[in-house]
């Protein structure tokens, strides 16, 4: 939506007052917040197509599942990064070794990607359905630990995995009375 300040705003946000970039005049919008400078306006400008980055229910669910894959990848990389020596001979932190610990940095990048995917999924998805799916990360971590790091899966871990999977399944079920 375009209005007096020349910036475009997404529909459906709370009413906000903004200081327009041109001339410092004020405008009121029911569509969203304005930025006062041109560079910030370009960063928040929304396309004329309001459905440009909207996701369906299934797409949001797939984004969260992908989020869990990036999360477990990040945990794997950070776990493997601990084998990289980061302490100097004098016992202090070796900044060069820290800077060249590529597994650690790649793991942190995977956490960042996971966070962006989660934000995108939660924007259009149902929080009470999508957020429990994140707990599947614990399942992937236990499986990764068993197959890659040769960690034992005892009866408690197996029971926990079963409970997590059952809980996610139950929360994802819809009844006939549920709105689509």
Beta strands, then each sheet from edge to edge (+ up, - down):
strand 1: 16-19
strand 2: 26-29
sheet 1: 1+ 2-
end
